[in-house]
Amino acid sequence: TCVVNVTQTSYQAEENHNITLEWTFTTTADTSPDSLYIFCEMKTDHKVLVPESRDQQFVGRVQWDKDVLRDGRLRLYVSRLRTEDSGQYLCDVRTNYGGDFGDCWLSVSGKSVDE
């Protein structure tokens, strides 16, 4: 069976910074990136993030590292964070031998302004 684990259950970052959300999943000797079905979304609004986000909130700001998939790792990069990026992120990994999902929370705080 495939088991997905989240590296951290919650992340905190500031607006305009970048962040990497990371999950791990079990692989077998014959696991190839072509045999994986990966679906990541921001749960609050069901916004699909990968493979290529077409959602206006994330377009051009979300990427994932395909090179580490063979090692059983999923890295999701979100750049130029906005406060509305805060929420629950879920990644679902399906393989020929099963599937699982893991989720984490991202909290993006606005920059403090000295008045």
Backbone as CSV, one residue per row, in Angstrom:
resi,resn,N_x,N_y,N_z,CA_x,CA_y,CA_z,C_x,C_y,C_z
1,THR,0.829,-1.196,0.000,0.000,0.000,0.000,0.865,1.248,0.000
2,CYS,0.286,2.330,-0.389,0.968,3.624,-0.418,0.569,4.410,0.827
3,VAL,1.540,4.953,1.523,1.269,5.764,2.709,1.879,7.142,2.493
4,VAL,1.069,8.191,2.704,1.536,9.568,2.552,1.662,10.193,3.937
5,ASN,2.799,10.809,4.189,3.022,11.530,5.435,3.379,12.972,5.118
6,VAL,2.926,13.866,5.961,3.280,15.266,5.802,4.513,15.533,6.663
7,THR,5.482,16.263,6.106,6.720,16.545,6.836,6.449,17.444,8.032
8,GLN,5.586,18.434,7.860,5.161,19.313,8.948,3.646,19.440,8.868
9,THR,2.982,19.503,10.014,1.530,19.643,9.994,1.104,21.086,9.825
10,SER,1.992,22.028,10.162,1.645,23.431,9.957,2.884,24.239,9.609
11,TYR,2.678,25.238,8.791,3.743,26.128,8.340,3.295,27.559,8.598
12,GLN,4.265,28.418,8.908,3.979,29.835,9.069,4.960,30.613,8.217
13,ALA,4.457,31.649,7.563,5.318,32.459,6.703,4.746,33.864,6.613
14,GLU,5.573,34.761,6.096,5.127,36.136,5.907,4.765,36.392,4.459
15,GLU,3.891,37.350,4.284,3.471,37.782,2.961,4.695,38.146,2.116
16,ASN,4.644,37.814,0.832,5.702,38.062,-0.162,6.917,37.144,-0.026
17,HIS,6.944,36.263,0.970,8.017,35.280,1.089,7.645,34.055,0.267
18,ASN,8.567,33.115,0.182,8.341,31.850,-0.521,8.331,30.726,0.504
19,ILE,7.673,29.625,0.166,7.644,28.482,1.089,7.628,27.178,0.308
20,THR,8.156,26.133,0.940,8.118,24.791,0.383,7.321,23.907,1.336
21,LEU,6.230,23.350,0.839,5.445,22.379,1.599,5.911,21.007,1.130
22,GLU,6.092,20.078,2.068,6.665,18.788,1.681,5.916,17.613,2.281
23,TRP,5.723,16.589,1.458,5.112,15.321,1.861,6.060,14.193,1.473
24,THR,5.935,13.055,2.149,6.669,11.852,1.745,5.637,10.752,1.502
25,PHE,6.013,9.799,0.645,5.122,8.679,0.392,5.958,7.439,0.107
26,THR,5.362,6.280,0.377,6.075,5.025,0.175,6.189,4.722,-1.313
27,THR,7.337,4.182,-1.687,7.570,3.804,-3.082,8.027,2.356,-3.122
28,THR,7.994,1.794,-4.314,8.547,0.456,-4.518,9.675,0.584,-5.541
29,ALA,10.397,-0.495,-5.735,11.538,-0.461,-6.654,11.123,-0.058,-8.069
30,ASP,9.888,-0.395,-8.439,9.459,-0.089,-9.811,8.614,1.187,-9.910
31,THR,8.617,1.994,-8.853,7.860,3.242,-8.902,8.554,4.220,-9.838
32,SER,7.813,4.678,-10.815,8.347,5.713,-11.696,7.376,6.888,-11.649
33,PRO,7.875,8.090,-11.897,6.979,9.247,-11.880,5.789,9.083,-12.824
34,ASP,5.955,8.299,-13.895,4.861,8.087,-14.838,3.731,7.252,-14.244
35,SER,4.024,6.467,-13.205,2.993,5.622,-12.611,2.293,6.305,-11.437
36,LEU,2.615,7.560,-11.176,2.028,8.287,-10.058,0.923,9.224,-10.534
37,TYR,-0.134,9.292,-9.751,-1.172,10.286,-9.961,-1.141,11.159,-8.717
38,ILE,-0.838,12.427,-8.900,-0.712,13.335,-7.767,-1.693,14.478,-7.943
39,PHE,-2.447,14.728,-6.884,-3.452,15.774,-6.899,-3.276,16.576,-5.624
40,CYS,-2.959,17.851,-5.758,-2.833,18.720,-4.586,-3.829,19.855,-4.703
41,GLU,-4.400,20.221,-3.580,-5.363,21.310,-3.602,-5.327,22.091,-2.304
42,MET,-5.789,23.319,-2.403,-6.035,24.126,-1.214,-7.473,23.834,-0.826
43,LYS,-7.666,23.178,0.306,-8.978,22.652,0.676,-10.027,23.728,0.927
44,THR,-9.645,24.888,1.394,-10.643,25.886,1.762,-11.545,26.240,0.584
45,ASP,-10.958,26.343,-0.608,-11.744,26.692,-1.779,-11.660,25.626,-2.867
46,HIS,-11.100,24.460,-2.543,-10.913,23.379,-3.511,-10.174,23.869,-4.753
47,LYS,-9.073,24.561,-4.535,-8.285,25.074,-5.649,-7.176,24.090,-5.969
48,VAL,-7.167,23.574,-7.164,-6.180,22.586,-7.574,-4.843,23.286,-7.805
49,LEU,-3.768,22.724,-7.236,-2.468,23.380,-7.301,-1.503,22.742,-8.277
50,VAL,-1.522,21.433,-8.425,-0.584,20.796,-9.342,-1.345,19.819,-10.215
51,PRO,-0.796,19.456,-11.377,0.551,19.788,-11.815,0.732,21.246,-12.213
52,GLU,-0.189,21.849,-12.895,-0.039,23.256,-13.256,-1.302,23.988,-12.841
53,SER,-1.148,24.894,-11.917,-2.305,25.624,-11.435,-2.783,26.630,-12.469
54,ARG,-4.078,26.567,-12.753,-4.677,27.554,-13.645,-5.553,28.515,-12.851
55,ASP,-5.625,28.288,-11.545,-6.417,29.159,-10.700,-5.747,30.528,-10.624
56,GLN,-6.521,31.566,-10.767,-5.949,32.917,-10.795,-5.188,33.255,-9.519
57,GLN,-5.583,32.673,-8.400,-4.873,32.963,-7.157,-3.438,32.432,-7.185
58,PHE,-3.216,31.316,-7.875,-1.912,30.656,-7.809,-1.132,30.641,-9.120
59,VAL,-1.744,31.073,-10.210,-1.086,30.962,-11.509,0.277,31.659,-11.491
60,GLY,1.295,30.930,-11.943,2.650,31.457,-11.994,3.373,31.478,-10.667
61,ARG,2.720,31.010,-9.585,3.358,31.052,-8.268,3.550,29.679,-7.643
62,VAL,2.999,28.632,-8.266,3.091,27.288,-7.692,3.873,26.383,-8.630
63,GLN,4.879,25.707,-8.059,5.662,24.741,-8.823,5.878,23.526,-7.940
64,TRP,6.218,22.415,-8.576,6.579,21.243,-7.786,7.799,20.602,-8.376
65,ASP,8.542,19.934,-7.504,9.827,19.344,-7.852,9.606,17.897,-8.272
66,LYS,9.621,17.651,-9.575,9.388,16.289,-10.077,10.597,15.383,-9.857
67,ASP,11.785,15.965,-9.665,13.002,15.170,-9.514,13.025,14.321,-8.244
68,VAL,12.297,14.715,-7.215,12.337,13.969,-5.951,11.197,12.961,-5.816
69,LEU,10.314,12.889,-6.827,9.197,11.941,-6.764,9.682,10.500,-6.661
70,ARG,10.734,10.172,-7.402,11.261,8.800,-7.379,11.720,8.403,-5.979
71,ASP,12.142,9.411,-5.183,12.587,9.158,-3.806,11.424,9.121,-2.820
72,GLY,10.201,9.264,-3.326,9.053,9.243,-2.430,8.833,10.568,-1.729
73,ARG,9.221,11.657,-2.370,9.015,12.977,-1.780,8.242,13.862,-2.749
74,LEU,7.411,14.683,-2.200,6.646,15.644,-2.980,6.889,17.015,-2.375
75,ARG,7.454,17.901,-3.179,7.726,19.267,-2.726,6.895,20.231,-3.552
76,LEU,6.155,21.071,-2.863,5.318,22.068,-3.507,5.850,23.444,-3.119
77,TYR,6.273,24.211,-4.107,6.816,25.546,-3.874,5.739,26.584,-4.162
78,VAL,5.516,27.479,-3.212,4.597,28.589,-3.426,5.404,29.867,-3.231
79,SER,5.433,30.694,-4.265,6.230,31.917,-4.189,5.335,33.138,-4.012
80,ARG,5.942,34.221,-3.589,5.256,35.507,-3.396,3.945,35.303,-2.627
81,LEU,4.072,34.729,-1.432,2.899,34.386,-0.628,1.982,35.583,-0.389
82,ARG,0.697,35.282,-0.325,-0.335,36.269,-0.007,-1.085,35.779,1.221
83,THR,-1.708,36.679,1.952,-2.446,36.252,3.144,-3.580,35.294,2.778
84,GLU,-4.160,35.459,1.575,-5.253,34.550,1.177,-4.760,33.147,0.809
85,ASP,-3.437,32.936,0.807,-2.896,31.589,0.603,-3.011,30.757,1.876
86,SER,-3.364,31.384,2.984,-3.537,30.667,4.250,-4.655,29.648,4.116
87,GLY,-4.427,28.475,4.677,-5.462,27.453,4.655,-4.878,26.056,4.697
88,GLN,-5.739,25.088,4.448,-5.379,23.681,4.488,-4.982,23.226,3.086
89,TYR,-3.834,22.548,2.998,-3.333,22.020,1.729,-3.298,20.505,1.819
90,LEU,-3.884,19.849,0.828,-3.970,18.396,0.813,-3.309,17.871,-0.451
91,CYS,-2.493,16.844,-0.300,-1.925,16.153,-1.463,-2.334,14.693,-1.400
92,ASP,-2.861,14.231,-2.519,-3.338,12.862,-2.682,-2.410,12.177,-3.681
93,VAL,-1.814,11.060,-3.281,-0.894,10.321,-4.146,-1.494,8.949,-4.437
94,ARG,-1.642,8.632,-5.713,-2.173,7.334,-6.139,-1.112,6.623,-6.974
95,THR,-0.929,5.340,-6.704,0.043,4.530,-7.437,-0.639,3.248,-7.901
96,ASN,0.114,2.403,-8.583,-0.417,1.102,-9.013,-0.713,0.188,-7.833
97,TYR,-0.146,0.484,-6.671,-0.308,-0.395,-5.508,-1.070,0.276,-4.374
98,GLY,-1.799,1.328,-4.663,-2.624,1.964,-3.636,-2.472,3.471,-3.625
99,GLY,-3.094,4.086,-2.645,-3.022,5.527,-2.537,-3.334,6.004,-1.139
100,ASP,-3.021,7.265,-0.891,-3.232,7.856,0.419,-3.133,9.371,0.240
101,PHE,-3.424,10.103,1.288,-3.279,11.549,1.229,-2.774,12.077,2.559
102,GLY,-2.245,13.275,2.532,-1.808,13.951,3.736,-2.116,15.425,3.595
103,ASP,-2.372,16.077,4.733,-2.664,17.498,4.654,-1.897,18.280,5.704
104,CYS,-1.761,19.572,5.445,-1.076,20.457,6.370,-1.735,21.829,6.287
105,TRP,-1.370,22.686,7.213,-1.935,24.037,7.271,-0.844,25.051,7.019
106,LEU,-1.191,26.090,6.285,-0.285,27.195,6.025,-0.940,28.469,6.540
107,SER,-0.187,29.211,7.341,-0.676,30.491,7.849,0.272,31.577,7.340
108,VAL,-0.269,32.494,6.554,0.528,33.586,5.992,0.101,34.872,6.678
109,SER,1.059,35.507,7.355,0.756,36.763,8.033,1.197,37.950,7.187
110,GLY,0.447,39.020,7.304,0.791,40.235,6.589,1.995,40.899,7.230
111,LYS,2.689,41.698,6.453,3.833,42.429,6.997,3.326,43.514,7.930
112,SER,4.023,43.669,9.062,3.626,44.717,9.985,4.089,46.065,9.445
113,VAL,3.239,47.040,9.601,3.547,48.378,9.104,3.675,49.322,10.289
114,ASP,4.822,49.946,10.396,5.034,50.928,11.472,4.380,52.233,11.061
115,GLU,3.474,52.709,11.900,2.789,53.963,11.540,3.375,55.119,12.300
